[in-house]
Amino acid sequence: NPKESGISAWQVIDRLGLRGHRIGNAQFAEKHSNFIINLGNAQAVSVRGLIDLAKSRAQSELGIQLVEEVIYL
């Protein structure tokens, strides 16, 4: 969660209109947009695409830097 902005990461995703947005078979959850759902055989590139989309739009449109908690191997 971005500390400087005073709002949660899920709220940032919602403000960007990305709740339920999907790339391939990966989707920001409809119920809680801070989760990414595998709709079936989602590829890592699709999950990463959602993350990168949220991060880049949050920075460019809201001036908020999102940092994922995921460790990539």
N, CA, C and O atoms as a Maestro MAE file, in Angstrom:
{
 s_m_m2io_version
 :::
 2.0.0
}

f_m_ct {
 s_m_title
 :::
 protein
 m_atom[292] {
  # First column is atom index #
  i_m_mmod_type
  r_m_x_coord
  r_m_y_coord
  r_m_z_coord
  i_m_residue_number
  s_m_chain_name
  s_m_pdb_residue_name
  s_m_pdb_atom_name
  i_m_atomic_number
  :::
  1 25 0.838 -1.192 0.000 1 A "ASN " " N  " 7
  2 3 0.000 0.000 0.000 1 A "ASN " " CA " 6
  3 2 0.877 1.247 0.000 1 A "ASN " " C  " 6
  4 15 1.803 1.359 0.803 1 A "ASN " " O  " 8
  5 25 0.591 2.166 -0.882 2 A "PRO " " N  " 7
  6 3 1.405 3.381 -0.976 2 A "PRO " " CA " 6
  7 2 1.195 4.289 0.235 2 A "PRO " " C  " 6
  8 15 0.123 4.873 0.396 2 A "PRO " " O  " 8
  9 25 2.199 4.406 1.072 3 A "LYS " " N  " 7
  10 3 2.080 5.150 2.328 3 A "LYS " " CA " 6
  11 2 1.854 6.641 2.122 3 A "LYS " " C  " 6
  12 15 1.089 7.261 2.859 3 A "LYS " " O  " 8
  13 25 2.515 7.218 1.124 4 A "GLU " " N  " 7
  14 3 2.447 8.664 0.915 4 A "GLU " " CA " 6
  15 2 1.072 9.137 0.447 4 A "GLU " " C  " 6
  16 15 0.692 10.282 0.692 4 A "GLU " " O  " 8
  17 25 0.326 8.259 -0.227 5 A "SER " " N  " 7
  18 3 -0.930 8.687 -0.842 5 A "SER " " CA " 6
  19 2 -2.110 8.682 0.123 5 A "SER " " C  " 6
  20 15 -3.101 9.375 -0.106 5 A "SER " " O  " 8
  21 25 -2.009 7.905 1.202 6 A "GLY " " N  " 7
  22 3 -3.105 7.837 2.158 6 A "GLY " " CA " 6
  23 2 -4.247 6.929 1.729 6 A "GLY " " C  " 6
  24 15 -5.270 6.861 2.410 6 A "GLY " " O  " 8
  25 25 -4.089 6.230 0.609 7 A "ILE " " N  " 7
  26 3 -5.107 5.274 0.176 7 A "ILE " " CA " 6
  27 2 -4.460 3.916 -0.057 7 A "ILE " " C  " 6
  28 15 -3.248 3.819 -0.250 7 A "ILE " " O  " 8
  29 25 -5.266 2.886 -0.037 8 A "SER " " N  " 7
  30 3 -4.781 1.521 -0.217 8 A "SER " " CA " 6
  31 2 -4.566 1.209 -1.696 8 A "SER " " C  " 6
  32 15 -5.112 1.881 -2.572 8 A "SER " " O  " 8
  33 25 -3.768 0.186 -1.957 9 A "ALA " " N  " 7
  34 3 -3.490 -0.226 -3.336 9 A "ALA " " CA " 6
  35 2 -4.778 -0.594 -4.067 9 A "ALA " " C  " 6
  36 15 -4.934 -0.276 -5.246 9 A "ALA " " O  " 8
  37 25 -5.704 -1.262 -3.374 10 A "TRP " " N  " 7
  38 3 -6.952 -1.640 -4.045 10 A "TRP " " CA " 6
  39 2 -7.747 -0.407 -4.450 10 A "TRP " " C  " 6
  40 15 -8.429 -0.417 -5.475 10 A "TRP " " O  " 8
  41 25 -7.664 0.656 -3.653 11 A "GLN " " N  " 7
  42 3 -8.364 1.886 -3.993 11 A "GLN " " CA " 6
  43 2 -7.739 2.555 -5.212 11 A "GLN " " C  " 6
  44 15 -8.443 3.144 -6.032 11 A "GLN " " O  " 8
  45 25 -6.423 2.462 -5.326 12 A "VAL " " N  " 7
  46 3 -5.735 2.993 -6.501 12 A "VAL " " CA " 6
  47 2 -6.211 2.242 -7.741 12 A "VAL " " C  " 6
  48 15 -6.551 2.861 -8.749 12 A "VAL " " O  " 8
  49 25 -6.238 0.917 -7.670 13 A "ILE " " N  " 7
  50 3 -6.685 0.089 -8.792 13 A "ILE " " CA " 6
  51 2 -8.122 0.436 -9.169 13 A "ILE " " C  " 6
  52 15 -8.454 0.523 -10.351 13 A "ILE " " O  " 8
  53 25 -8.963 0.631 -8.175 14 A "ASP " " N  " 7
  54 3 -10.352 1.014 -8.441 14 A "ASP " " CA " 6
  55 2 -10.442 2.388 -9.104 14 A "ASP " " C  " 6
  56 15 -11.195 2.563 -10.062 14 A "ASP " " O  " 8
  57 25 -9.684 3.360 -8.605 15 A "ARG " " N  " 7
  58 3 -9.712 4.711 -9.187 15 A "ARG " " CA " 6
  59 2 -9.279 4.696 -10.639 15 A "ARG " " C  " 6
  60 15 -9.720 5.526 -11.434 15 A "ARG " " O  " 8
  61 25 -8.424 3.763 -10.981 16 A "LEU " " N  " 7
  62 3 -7.956 3.644 -12.359 16 A "LEU " " CA " 6
  63 2 -8.947 2.885 -13.235 16 A "LEU " " C  " 6
  64 15 -8.751 2.770 -14.445 16 A "LEU " " O  " 8
  65 25 -10.010 2.368 -12.625 17 A "GLY " " N  " 7
  66 3 -11.014 1.622 -13.384 17 A "GLY " " CA " 6
  67 2 -10.559 0.234 -13.788 17 A "GLY " " C  " 6
  68 15 -11.046 -0.320 -14.773 17 A "GLY " " O  " 8
  69 25 -9.621 -0.335 -13.029 18 A "LEU " " N  " 7
  70 3 -9.062 -1.632 -13.391 18 A "LEU " " CA " 6
  71 2 -9.707 -2.819 -12.671 18 A "LEU " " C  " 6
  72 15 -9.337 -3.964 -12.932 18 A "LEU " " O  " 8
  73 25 -10.643 -2.574 -11.790 19 A "ARG " " N  " 7
  74 3 -11.344 -3.693 -11.124 19 A "ARG " " CA " 6
  75 2 -11.988 -4.550 -12.207 19 A "ARG " " C  " 6
  76 15 -12.761 -4.053 -13.025 19 A "ARG " " O  " 8
  77 25 -11.661 -5.851 -12.206 20 A "GLY " " N  " 7
  78 3 -12.205 -6.768 -13.200 20 A "GLY " " CA " 6
  79 2 -11.454 -6.756 -14.525 20 A "GLY " " C  " 6
  80 15 -11.751 -7.560 -15.409 20 A "GLY " " O  " 8
  81 25 -10.475 -5.845 -14.677 21 A "HIS " " N  " 7
  82 3 -9.712 -5.790 -15.933 21 A "HIS " " CA " 6
  83 2 -8.929 -7.083 -16.095 21 A "HIS " " C  " 6
  84 15 -8.452 -7.673 -15.126 21 A "HIS " " O  " 8
  85 25 -8.813 -7.500 -17.335 22 A "ARG " " N  " 7
  86 3 -8.204 -8.791 -17.603 22 A "ARG " " CA " 6
  87 2 -7.191 -8.688 -18.735 22 A "ARG " " C  " 6
  88 15 -7.381 -7.961 -19.711 22 A "ARG " " O  " 8
  89 25 -6.112 -9.438 -18.570 23 A "ILE " " N  " 7
  90 3 -5.135 -9.652 -19.634 23 A "ILE " " CA " 6
  91 2 -4.985 -11.163 -19.744 23 A "ILE " " C  " 6
  92 15 -4.604 -11.828 -18.780 23 A "ILE " " O  " 8
  93 25 -5.283 -11.694 -20.907 24 A "GLY " " N  " 7
  94 3 -5.276 -13.149 -21.065 24 A "GLY " " CA " 6
  95 2 -6.253 -13.761 -20.077 24 A "GLY " " C  " 6
  96 15 -7.411 -13.349 -20.011 24 A "GLY " " O  " 8
  97 25 -5.801 -14.732 -19.314 25 A "ASN " " N  " 7
  98 3 -6.640 -15.374 -18.304 25 A "ASN " " CA " 6
  99 2 -6.298 -14.919 -16.887 25 A "ASN " " C  " 6
  100 15 -6.625 -15.604 -15.918 25 A "ASN " " O  " 8
  101 25 -5.642 -13.770 -16.765 26 A "ALA " " N  " 7
  102 3 -5.371 -13.160 -15.463 26 A "ALA " " CA " 6
  103 2 -6.271 -11.937 -15.330 26 A "ALA " " C  " 6
  104 15 -6.447 -11.180 -16.284 26 A "ALA " " O  " 8
  105 25 -6.837 -11.750 -14.143 27 A "GLN " " N  " 7
  106 3 -7.815 -10.677 -13.956 27 A "GLN " " CA " 6
  107 2 -7.702 -10.094 -12.558 27 A "GLN " " C  " 6
  108 15 -7.525 -10.819 -11.579 27 A "GLN " " O  " 8
  109 25 -7.810 -8.750 -12.478 28 A "PHE " " N  " 7
  110 3 -7.978 -8.138 -11.166 28 A "PHE " " CA " 6
  111 2 -9.350 -8.572 -10.667 28 A "PHE " " C  " 6
  112 15 -10.339 -8.453 -11.389 28 A "PHE " " O  " 8
  113 25 -9.415 -9.068 -9.457 29 A "ALA " " N  " 7
  114 3 -10.661 -9.629 -8.921 29 A "ALA " " CA " 6
  115 2 -11.772 -8.597 -8.888 29 A "ALA " " C  " 6
  116 15 -11.544 -7.424 -8.592 29 A "ALA " " O  " 8
  117 25 -12.973 -9.049 -9.194 30 A "GLU " " N  " 7
  118 3 -14.166 -8.203 -9.111 30 A "GLU " " CA " 6
  119 2 -14.500 -7.911 -7.646 30 A "GLU " " C  " 6
  120 15 -14.928 -6.807 -7.307 30 A "GLU " " O  " 8
  121 25 -14.304 -8.894 -6.798 31 A "LYS " " N  " 7
  122 3 -14.684 -8.765 -5.391 31 A "LYS " " CA " 6
  123 2 -13.715 -7.865 -4.622 31 A "LYS " " C  " 6
  124 15 -14.147 -7.014 -3.843 31 A "LYS " " O  " 8
  125 25 -12.428 -8.045 -4.832 32 A "HIS " " N  " 7
  126 3 -11.408 -7.231 -4.160 32 A "HIS " " CA " 6
  127 2 -10.253 -7.055 -5.127 32 A "HIS " " C  " 6
  128 15 -9.483 -7.985 -5.365 32 A "HIS " " O  " 8
  129 25 -10.137 -5.875 -5.673 33 A "SER " " N  " 7
  130 3 -9.222 -5.646 -6.791 33 A "SER " " CA " 6
  131 2 -7.742 -5.694 -6.441 33 A "SER " " C  " 6
  132 15 -6.904 -5.509 -7.323 33 A "SER " " O  " 8
  133 25 -7.395 -5.935 -5.184 34 A "ASN " " N  " 7
  134 3 -5.989 -6.082 -4.824 34 A "ASN " " CA " 6
  135 2 -5.501 -7.513 -5.066 34 A "ASN " " C  " 6
  136 15 -4.337 -7.828 -4.823 34 A "ASN " " O  " 8
  137 25 -6.397 -8.371 -5.544 35 A "PHE " " N  " 7
  138 3 -6.049 -9.757 -5.846 35 A "PHE " " CA " 6
  139 2 -6.099 -9.981 -7.342 35 A "PHE " " C  " 6
  140 15 -6.939 -9.416 -8.042 35 A "PHE " " O  " 8
  141 25 -5.189 -10.814 -7.824 36 A "ILE " " N  " 7
  142 3 -5.196 -11.223 -9.222 36 A "ILE " " CA " 6
  143 2 -5.665 -12.666 -9.270 36 A "ILE " " C  " 6
  144 15 -5.131 -13.533 -8.578 36 A "ILE " " O  " 8
  145 25 -6.671 -12.910 -10.095 37 A "ILE " " N  " 7
  146 3 -7.296 -14.217 -10.212 37 A "ILE " " CA " 6
  147 2 -6.798 -14.906 -11.481 37 A "ILE " " C  " 6
  148 15 -6.687 -14.284 -12.538 37 A "ILE " " O  " 8
  149 25 -6.500 -16.197 -11.358 38 A "ASN " " N  " 7
  150 3 -6.178 -17.027 -12.515 38 A "ASN " " CA " 6
  151 2 -7.485 -17.641 -12.994 38 A "ASN " " C  " 6
  152 15 -8.057 -18.495 -12.318 38 A "ASN " " O  " 8
  153 25 -7.955 -17.212 -14.151 39 A "LEU " " N  " 7
  154 3 -9.222 -17.704 -14.687 39 A "LEU " " CA " 6
  155 2 -9.074 -19.059 -15.367 39 A "LEU " " C  " 6
  156 15 -10.052 -19.622 -15.859 39 A "LEU " " O  " 8
  157 25 -7.872 -19.573 -15.393 40 A "GLY " " N  " 7
  158 3 -7.602 -20.870 -15.989 40 A "GLY " " CA " 6
  159 2 -6.440 -20.790 -16.948 40 A "GLY " " C  " 6
  160 15 -6.551 -20.196 -18.020 40 A "GLY " " O  " 8
  161 25 -5.342 -21.376 -16.574 41 A "ASN " " N  " 7
  162 3 -4.134 -21.413 -17.413 41 A "ASN " " CA " 6
  163 2 -3.554 -20.037 -17.714 41 A "ASN " " C  " 6
  164 15 -2.988 -19.825 -18.786 41 A "ASN " " O  " 8
  165 25 -3.690 -19.105 -16.780 42 A "ALA " " N  " 7
  166 3 -3.077 -17.783 -16.969 42 A "ALA " " CA " 6
  167 2 -1.563 -17.937 -17.001 42 A "ALA " " C  " 6
  168 15 -0.988 -18.721 -16.246 42 A "ALA " " O  " 8
  169 25 -0.939 -17.192 -17.870 43 A "GLN " " N  " 7
  170 3 0.513 -17.224 -17.962 43 A "GLN " " CA " 6
  171 2 1.105 -16.109 -17.110 43 A "GLN " " C  " 6
  172 15 0.462 -15.093 -16.848 43 A "GLN " " O  " 8
  173 25 2.341 -16.324 -16.685 44 A "ALA " " N  " 7
  174 3 3.028 -15.335 -15.854 44 A "ALA " " CA " 6
  175 2 3.091 -13.981 -16.549 44 A "ALA " " C  " 6
  176 15 3.003 -12.942 -15.895 44 A "ALA " " O  " 8
  177 25 3.243 -13.986 -17.869 45 A "VAL " " N  " 7
  178 3 3.321 -12.729 -18.617 45 A "VAL " " CA " 6
  179 2 2.019 -11.943 -18.487 45 A "VAL " " C  " 6
  180 15 2.048 -10.713 -18.501 45 A "VAL " " O  " 8
  181 25 0.894 -12.614 -18.364 46 A "SER " " N  " 7
  182 3 -0.393 -11.933 -18.193 46 A "SER " " CA " 6
  183 2 -0.503 -11.323 -16.801 46 A "SER " " C  " 6
  184 15 -0.970 -10.194 -16.646 46 A "SER " " O  " 8
  185 25 -0.072 -12.071 -15.792 47 A "VAL " " N  " 7
  186 3 -0.084 -11.558 -14.416 47 A "VAL " " CA " 6
  187 2 0.833 -10.347 -14.324 47 A "VAL " " C  " 6
  188 15 0.459 -9.318 -13.762 47 A "VAL " " O  " 8
  189 25 2.015 -10.472 -14.870 48 A "ARG " " N  " 7
  190 3 2.975 -9.365 -14.845 48 A "ARG " " CA " 6
  191 2 2.434 -8.166 -15.630 48 A "ARG " " C  " 6
  192 15 2.673 -7.017 -15.257 48 A "ARG " " O  " 8
  193 25 1.711 -8.435 -16.707 49 A "GLY " " N  " 7
  194 3 1.114 -7.361 -17.493 49 A "GLY " " CA " 6
  195 2 0.124 -6.545 -16.689 49 A "GLY " " C  " 6
  196 15 0.095 -5.319 -16.792 49 A "GLY " " O  " 8
  197 25 -0.701 -7.229 -15.875 50 A "LEU " " N  " 7
  198 3 -1.653 -6.519 -15.009 50 A "LEU " " CA " 6
  199 2 -0.917 -5.653 -13.997 50 A "LEU " " C  " 6
  200 15 -1.277 -4.498 -13.768 50 A "LEU " " O  " 8
  201 25 0.108 -6.221 -13.401 51 A "ILE " " N  " 7
  202 3 0.885 -5.491 -12.394 51 A "ILE " " CA " 6
  203 2 1.531 -4.261 -13.020 51 A "ILE " " C  " 6
  204 15 1.446 -3.160 -12.476 51 A "ILE " " O  " 8
  205 25 2.173 -4.455 -14.159 52 A "ASP " " N  " 7
  206 3 2.853 -3.336 -14.827 52 A "ASP " " CA " 6
  207 2 1.865 -2.258 -15.272 52 A "ASP " " C  " 6
  208 15 2.159 -1.066 -15.187 52 A "ASP " " O  " 8
  209 25 0.698 -2.682 -15.743 53 A "LEU " " N  " 7
  210 3 -0.335 -1.727 -16.152 53 A "LEU " " CA " 6
  211 2 -0.774 -0.863 -14.973 53 A "LEU " " C  " 6
  212 15 -0.846 0.362 -15.081 53 A "LEU " " O  " 8
  213 25 -1.066 -1.514 -13.844 54 A "ALA " " N  " 7
  214 3 -1.496 -0.767 -12.654 54 A "ALA " " CA " 6
  215 2 -0.400 0.183 -12.177 54 A "ALA " " C  " 6
  216 15 -0.677 1.334 -11.840 54 A "ALA " " O  " 8
  217 25 0.839 -0.298 -12.150 55 A "LYS " " N  " 7
  218 3 1.945 0.536 -11.685 55 A "LYS " " CA " 6
  219 2 2.159 1.749 -12.587 55 A "LYS " " C  " 6
  220 15 2.317 2.870 -12.102 55 A "LYS " " O  " 8
  221 25 2.166 1.525 -13.890 56 A "SER " " N  " 7
  222 3 2.446 2.639 -14.799 56 A "SER " " CA " 6
  223 2 1.306 3.658 -14.819 56 A "SER " " C  " 6
  224 15 1.553 4.864 -14.847 56 A "SER " " O  " 8
  225 25 0.075 3.185 -14.804 57 A "ARG " " N  " 7
  226 3 -1.062 4.119 -14.800 57 A "ARG " " CA " 6
  227 2 -1.178 4.858 -13.471 57 A "ARG " " C  " 6
  228 15 -1.524 6.040 -13.449 57 A "ARG " " O  " 8
  229 25 -0.889 4.166 -12.351 58 A "ALA " " N  " 7
  230 3 -0.937 4.838 -11.050 58 A "ALA " " CA " 6
  231 2 0.066 5.983 -11.016 58 A "ALA " " C  " 6
  232 15 -0.229 7.064 -10.506 58 A "ALA " " O  " 8
  233 25 1.254 5.739 -11.564 59 A "GLN " " N  " 7
  234 3 2.282 6.781 -11.578 59 A "GLN " " CA " 6
  235 2 1.896 7.919 -12.515 59 A "GLN " " C  " 6
  236 15 1.976 9.086 -12.131 59 A "GLN " " O  " 8
  237 25 1.483 7.599 -13.729 60 A "SER " " N  " 7
  238 3 1.227 8.651 -14.713 60 A "SER " " CA " 6
  239 2 -0.073 9.417 -14.464 60 A "SER " " C  " 6
  240 15 -0.138 10.622 -14.706 60 A "SER " " O  " 8
  241 25 -1.108 8.725 -13.981 61 A "GLU " " N  " 7
  242 3 -2.414 9.380 -13.822 61 A "GLU " " CA " 6
  243 2 -2.669 9.933 -12.425 61 A "GLU " " C  " 6
  244 15 -3.382 10.923 -12.264 61 A "GLU " " O  " 8
  245 25 -2.080 9.286 -11.410 62 A "LEU " " N  " 7
  246 3 -2.361 9.698 -10.039 62 A "LEU " " CA " 6
  247 2 -1.120 10.168 -9.280 62 A "LEU " " C  " 6
  248 15 -1.226 10.684 -8.167 62 A "LEU " " O  " 8
  249 25 0.050 9.987 -9.883 63 A "GLY " " N  " 7
  250 3 1.294 10.359 -9.201 63 A "GLY " " CA " 6
  251 2 1.595 9.473 -8.006 63 A "GLY " " C  " 6
  252 15 2.261 9.897 -7.061 63 A "GLY " " O  " 8
  253 25 1.099 8.230 -8.049 64 A "ILE " " N  " 7
  254 3 1.283 7.282 -6.941 64 A "ILE " " CA " 6
  255 2 2.178 6.147 -7.406 64 A "ILE " " C  " 6
  256 15 1.964 5.555 -8.464 64 A "ILE " " O  " 8
  257 25 3.185 5.856 -6.593 65 A "GLN " " N  " 7
  258 3 4.086 4.752 -6.924 65 A "GLN " " CA " 6
  259 2 3.635 3.489 -6.192 65 A "GLN " " C  " 6
  260 15 3.665 3.420 -4.963 65 A "GLN " " O  " 8
  261 25 3.220 2.500 -6.967 66 A "LEU " " N  " 7
  262 3 2.874 1.195 -6.406 66 A "LEU " " CA " 6
  263 2 4.108 0.298 -6.452 66 A "LEU " " C  " 6
  264 15 4.815 0.254 -7.458 66 A "LEU " " O  " 8
  265 25 4.356 -0.404 -5.373 67 A "VAL " " N  " 7
  266 3 5.479 -1.346 -5.303 67 A "VAL " " CA " 6
  267 2 4.905 -2.690 -4.894 67 A "VAL " " C  " 6
  268 15 4.314 -2.826 -3.823 67 A "VAL " " O  " 8
  269 25 5.085 -3.679 -5.756 68 A "GLU " " N  " 7
  270 3 4.523 -4.983 -5.432 68 A "GLU " " CA " 6
  271 2 5.293 -5.665 -4.304 68 A "GLU " " C  " 6
  272 15 6.484 -5.424 -4.105 68 A "GLU " " O  " 8
  273 25 4.584 -6.518 -3.575 69 A "GLU " " N  " 7
  274 3 5.157 -7.279 -2.483 69 A "GLU " " CA " 6
  275 2 5.659 -8.638 -2.959 69 A "GLU " " C  " 6
  276 15 6.224 -9.411 -2.185 69 A "GLU " " O  " 8
  277 25 5.449 -8.913 -4.223 70 A "VAL " " N  " 7
  278 3 5.817 -10.181 -4.827 70 A "VAL " " CA " 6
  279 2 7.319 -10.219 -5.034 70 A "VAL " " C  " 6
  280 15 7.925 -9.210 -5.394 70 A "VAL " " O  " 8
  281 25 7.924 -11.378 -4.809 71 A "ILE " " N  " 7
  282 3 9.339 -11.582 -5.111 71 A "ILE " " CA " 6
  283 2 9.387 -12.471 -6.348 71 A "ILE " " C  " 6
  284 15 8.878 -13.592 -6.332 71 A "ILE " " O  " 8
  285 25 9.994 -11.974 -7.414 72 A "TYR " " N  " 7
  286 3 10.074 -12.731 -8.665 72 A "TYR " " CA " 6
  287 2 11.297 -13.621 -8.637 72 A "TYR " " C  " 6
  288 15 12.386 -13.196 -8.249 72 A "TYR " " O  " 8
  289 25 11.104 -14.859 -9.053 73 A "LEU " " N  " 7
  290 3 12.222 -15.816 -9.120 73 A "LEU " " CA " 6
  291 2 12.518 -16.150 -10.561 73 A "LEU " " C  " 6
  292 15 13.422 -16.937 -10.839 73 A "LEU " " O  " 8
  :::
 }
 m_bond[291] {
  # First column is bond index #
  i_m_from
  i_m_to
  i_m_order
  :::
  1 1 2 1
  2 2 3 1
  3 3 4 2
  4 3 5 1
  5 5 6 1
  6 6 7 1
  7 7 8 2
  8 7 9 1
  9 9 10 1
  10 10 11 1
  11 11 12 2
  12 11 13 1
  13 13 14 1
  14 14 15 1
  15 15 16 2
  16 15 17 1
  17 17 18 1
  18 18 19 1
  19 19 20 2
  20 19 21 1
  21 21 22 1
  22 22 23 1
  23 23 24 2
  24 23 25 1
  25 25 26 1
  26 26 27 1
  27 27 28 2
  28 27 29 1
  29 29 30 1
  30 30 31 1
  31 31 32 2
  32 31 33 1
  33 33 34 1
  34 34 35 1
  35 35 36 2
  36 35 37 1
  37 37 38 1
  38 38 39 1
  39 39 40 2
  40 39 41 1
  41 41 42 1
  42 42 43 1
  43 43 44 2
  44 43 45 1
  45 45 46 1
  46 46 47 1
  47 47 48 2
  48 47 49 1
  49 49 50 1
  50 50 51 1
  51 51 52 2
  52 51 53 1
  53 53 54 1
  54 54 55 1
  55 55 56 2
  56 55 57 1
  57 57 58 1
  58 58 59 1
  59 59 60 2
  60 59 61 1
  61 61 62 1
  62 62 63 1
  63 63 64 2
  64 63 65 1
  65 65 66 1
  66 66 67 1
  67 67 68 2
  68 67 69 1
  69 69 70 1
  70 70 71 1
  71 71 72 2
  72 71 73 1
  73 73 74 1
  74 74 75 1
  75 75 76 2
  76 75 77 1
  77 77 78 1
  78 78 79 1
  79 79 80 2
  80 79 81 1
  81 81 82 1
  82 82 83 1
  83 83 84 2
  84 83 85 1
  85 85 86 1
  86 86 87 1
  87 87 88 2
  88 87 89 1
  89 89 90 1
  90 90 91 1
  91 91 92 2
  92 91 93 1
  93 93 94 1
  94 94 95 1
  95 95 96 2
  96 95 97 1
  97 97 98 1
  98 98 99 1
  99 99 100 2
  100 99 101 1
  101 101 102 1
  102 102 103 1
  103 103 104 2
  104 103 105 1
  105 105 106 1
  106 106 107 1
  107 107 108 2
  108 107 109 1
  109 109 110 1
  110 110 111 1
  111 111 112 2
  112 111 113 1
  113 113 114 1
  114 114 115 1
  115 115 116 2
  116 115 117 1
  117 117 118 1
  118 118 119 1
  119 119 120 2
  120 119 121 1
  121 121 122 1
  122 122 123 1
  123 123 124 2
  124 123 125 1
  125 125 126 1
  126 126 127 1
  127 127 128 2
  128 127 129 1
  129 129 130 1
  130 130 131 1
  131 131 132 2
  132 131 133 1
  133 133 134 1
  134 134 135 1
  135 135 136 2
  136 135 137 1
  137 137 138 1
  138 138 139 1
  139 139 140 2
  140 139 141 1
  141 141 142 1
  142 142 143 1
  143 143 144 2
  144 143 145 1
  145 145 146 1
  146 146 147 1
  147 147 148 2
  148 147 149 1
  149 149 150 1
  150 150 151 1
  151 151 152 2
  152 151 153 1
  153 153 154 1
  154 154 155 1
  155 155 156 2
  156 155 157 1
  157 157 158 1
  158 158 159 1
  159 159 160 2
  160 159 161 1
  161 161 162 1
  162 162 163 1
  163 163 164 2
  164 163 165 1
  165 165 166 1
  166 166 167 1
  167 167 168 2
  168 167 169 1
  169 169 170 1
  170 170 171 1
  171 171 172 2
  172 171 173 1
  173 173 174 1
  174 174 175 1
  175 175 176 2
  176 175 177 1
  177 177 178 1
  178 178 179 1
  179 179 180 2
  180 179 181 1
  181 181 182 1
  182 182 183 1
  183 183 184 2
  184 183 185 1
  185 185 186 1
  186 186 187 1
  187 187 188 2
  188 187 189 1
  189 189 190 1
  190 190 191 1
  191 191 192 2
  192 191 193 1
  193 193 194 1
  194 194 195 1
  195 195 196 2
  196 195 197 1
  197 197 198 1
  198 198 199 1
  199 199 200 2
  200 199 201 1
  201 201 202 1
  202 202 203 1
  203 203 204 2
  204 203 205 1
  205 205 206 1
  206 206 207 1
  207 207 208 2
  208 207 209 1
  209 209 210 1
  210 210 211 1
  211 211 212 2
  212 211 213 1
  213 213 214 1
  214 214 215 1
  215 215 216 2
  216 215 217 1
  217 217 218 1
  218 218 219 1
  219 219 220 2
  220 219 221 1
  221 221 222 1
  222 222 223 1
  223 223 224 2
  224 223 225 1
  225 225 226 1
  226 226 227 1
  227 227 228 2
  228 227 229 1
  229 229 230 1
  230 230 231 1
  231 231 232 2
  232 231 233 1
  233 233 234 1
  234 234 235 1
  235 235 236 2
  236 235 237 1
  237 237 238 1
  238 238 239 1
  239 239 240 2
  240 239 241 1
  241 241 242 1
  242 242 243 1
  243 243 244 2
  244 243 245 1
  245 245 246 1
  246 246 247 1
  247 247 248 2
  248 247 249 1
  249 249 250 1
  250 250 251 1
  251 251 252 2
  252 251 253 1
  253 253 254 1
  254 254 255 1
  255 255 256 2
  256 255 257 1
  257 257 258 1
  258 258 259 1
  259 259 260 2
  260 259 261 1
  261 261 262 1
  262 262 263 1
  263 263 264 2
  264 263 265 1
  265 265 266 1
  266 266 267 1
  267 267 268 2
  268 267 269 1
  269 269 270 1
  270 270 271 1
  271 271 272 2
  272 271 273 1
  273 273 274 1
  274 274 275 1
  275 275 276 2
  276 275 277 1
  277 277 278 1
  278 278 279 1
  279 279 280 2
  280 279 281 1
  281 281 282 1
  282 282 283 1
  283 283 284 2
  284 283 285 1
  285 285 286 1
  286 286 287 1
  287 287 288 2
  288 287 289 1
  289 289 290 1
  290 290 291 1
  291 291 292 2
  :::
 }
}
